[in-house]
Amino acid sequence: MHLIKAVIALSLAAAGASALAADAAERRFIRAGMGEGEVLFRIGKPDHEAFVRIVKGQAEEKTWTYFPHPQDRQTLTILTLRAGVVSTIERKIAR
């Protein structure tokens, strides 16, 4: 029984580590013109979301911030989305 639990725990840890690595690697492939859904699928939910402009009858504008990742501890990624589409990508070195 302990062996089965150990194997399951190791499998989950390996899957989690590969998911983290994939997230960090995928951030550099985000491009202007991508839809909000594709970004969520590729790199997941943002660590912080801020609305820049919400005016009735105009396109919504917001920023998604992804904090440095354990696999890439220096890069802060900020995406600006306008009407649900990535308009700008900013990558900053955070120390």
Secondary structure by P-SEA (a helix, b strand, c coil): caaaaaaaaaaaaaaaaaaaaaaaaacccccccccaaaaaaacccccbbbbcccccccbbbbbbbbccccccccbbbbbbbccccccbbbbbbcc
